[in-house]
Amino acid sequence: PRMQMFIWTPANPDRDSDNDNGIIAHEYGHGVSNRLVGGPAVVSALQGIQSGGMGEGWGDYLGLAFTAKPTDLPTDAYPIGTYVLNQAATAGGIRRFPYSTNQTIDPLTYDDIDPAQNDIGCGPGSCEEVHNVGEVWASALWDLNWLLIGKYGFNPNLYQGTGGNNVELTLVL
């Protein structure tokens, strides 16, 4: 397998996505999710809007999960890709909204996948793009992550931990 990382040219100066842990985990997530769905020889199983969106959502979720800290709070904002846009870590990042359980920060719901809706941040039908759909799936996974942490706690040991974050990683993978 090969993971491709790119130089982001919208920022000044250009930024190497190899220096953004969330993007590295996101891209690695594509390799994992494609092979889990299609098998080791079928890396193109997630090509539709919904399946591709789920792949993007899994990637963002893994970026969030692998960079989570014990001091994180569910209602805080967790943007993806601030580094590649040369933004402060608290800025918006590459998605329409940072991830959060606080709906004033992340207002996306499943309705925002419906092409008939005038979706948040898009015009009618224009949110039907895999990254936009993926934001909704990642939001759902991030909400579940915090519900599980609320029940089982947080454990930074990703390999042997028994916290809610570990439970969700097991469920997702």
C-alpha positions in Angstrom: 0.0 0.0 0.0 0.9 3.6 -0.5 -0.3 6.6 1.5 -0.1 9.9 -0.5 0.5 13.1 1.4 0.5 16.4 -0.3 1.8 20.0 -0.1 -1.1 22.4 0.6 -0.7 25.5 -1.6 -3.6 27.6 -0.3 -1.6 28.6 2.7 1.3 31.1 2.6 3.8 29.6 2.9 2.9 26.2 1.4 2.3 23.6 4.1 3.3 19.9 4.1 0.4 17.7 5.3 3.0 15.2 6.6 3.3 17.6 9.6 -0.3 17.5 10.5 -1.1 14.5 12.8 -4.9 14.7 12.2 -4.4 14.5 8.4 -1.9 11.7 8.7 -4.4 9.7 10.8 -7.2 10.6 8.4 -5.3 9.4 5.4 -4.1 6.2 7.1 -7.8 5.7 8.0 -8.6 5.5 4.3 -6.2 2.6 3.9 -7.7 0.8 6.9 -11.3 1.4 6.1 -11.0 0.5 2.4 -9.4 -2.8 3.3 -11.8 -3.6 6.1 -14.7 -3.0 3.7 -13.4 -4.5 0.5 -10.7 -6.8 1.6 -6.9 -6.5 1.1 -7.1 -6.5 -2.7 -10.2 -4.3 -3.2 -9.2 -0.7 -2.2 -12.0 1.0 -4.2 -15.0 -0.3 -2.3 -16.0 3.1 -0.9 -16.7 5.0 -4.2 -20.4 6.1 -3.7 -21.5 9.3 -2.1 -22.6 7.5 1.1 -19.9 4.9 1.3 -17.2 7.5 0.3 -18.7 9.9 2.9 -18.4 7.2 5.5 -14.8 6.6 4.5 -14.1 10.4 4.9 -16.0 10.4 8.2 -14.0 7.4 9.5 -10.8 9.2 8.5 -11.7 12.4 10.4 -12.9 10.4 13.4 -9.6 8.5 13.5 -7.7 11.8 13.3 -9.7 13.1 16.3 -9.4 9.8 18.2 -5.6 9.4 17.8 -4.9 13.0 18.9 -7.3 13.1 21.8 -6.0 14.0 25.3 -7.3 13.3 28.8 -7.9 17.0 29.3 -10.2 17.3 26.3 -13.9 18.2 26.9 -16.9 17.2 24.7 -18.1 20.7 24.1 -14.7 22.1 22.9 -14.0 22.7 19.3 -11.8 20.1 17.4 -10.9 21.4 14.0 -9.2 19.2 11.3 -6.3 20.6 9.2 -5.5 23.9 10.8 -1.8 23.4 10.2 -2.1 23.0 6.5 -4.1 26.2 6.2 -1.5 28.0 8.4 -4.2 28.7 11.0 -4.1 28.8 14.8 -5.0 25.5 16.4 -8.3 27.0 17.5 -9.3 28.2 14.0 -11.8 26.5 11.7 -9.6 24.1 9.7 -10.5 22.4 6.4 -14.1 21.4 7.3 -17.2 23.5 7.5 -17.2 23.3 11.2 -14.9 22.0 13.9 -16.1 18.8 15.6 -17.9 19.2 18.9 -20.9 17.9 20.8 -21.9 21.6 21.2 -24.3 22.2 18.3 -23.5 25.9 18.3 -20.0 24.9 17.2 -21.0 21.8 15.1 -24.6 22.1 14.0 -24.5 19.2 11.4 -27.1 16.5 11.6 -28.2 13.6 9.3 -30.5 16.1 7.5 -27.4 17.8 6.1 -26.8 14.7 3.9 -30.3 15.0 2.3 -29.7 16.6 -1.2 -33.2 18.2 -1.0 -32.2 20.3 2.0 -30.6 23.7 1.9 -27.7 22.4 3.9 -25.6 24.4 6.3 -22.7 25.8 4.5 -23.9 24.6 1.0 -26.6 25.3 -1.4 -29.4 22.8 -2.2 -27.8 19.6 -3.4 -24.3 20.9 -3.2 -23.4 19.1 0.0 -23.6 15.8 -1.8 -19.9 15.5 -1.9 -17.9 12.9 0.0 -16.1 15.3 2.4 -19.3 17.1 3.3 -21.2 13.8 3.9 -18.2 12.6 5.8 -18.4 15.5 8.2 -21.9 14.3 9.3 -20.7 10.7 9.8 -17.6 11.9 11.8 -19.9 14.2 13.9 -22.0 11.2 14.8 -18.9 9.1 15.7 -17.5 12.0 17.7 -20.8 12.3 19.6 -20.8 8.6 20.3 -17.1 8.8 21.5 -18.1 11.3 24.1 -21.1 9.3 25.3 -18.9 6.3 25.7 -16.2 8.3 27.5 -19.0 9.6 29.8 -19.9 6.1 30.7 -16.5 4.4 30.8 -14.0 7.2 31.1 -11.0 8.1 29.0 -7.9 6.0 28.7 -4.9 7.3 26.7 -3.5 3.8 26.3 -4.9 3.1 22.8 -3.6 -0.5 22.8 -4.8 -1.9 26.2 -7.1 0.8 27.6 -10.7 0.1 28.6 -12.0 3.6 28.5 -14.9 4.7 26.3 -12.5 6.0 23.7 -11.0 2.6 23.5 -14.5 0.9 23.3 -15.3 3.1 20.3 -12.0 2.5 18.5 -12.8 -1.2 18.9 -16.3 -0.7 17.5 -15.2 1.4 14.6 -12.3 -0.8 13.6 
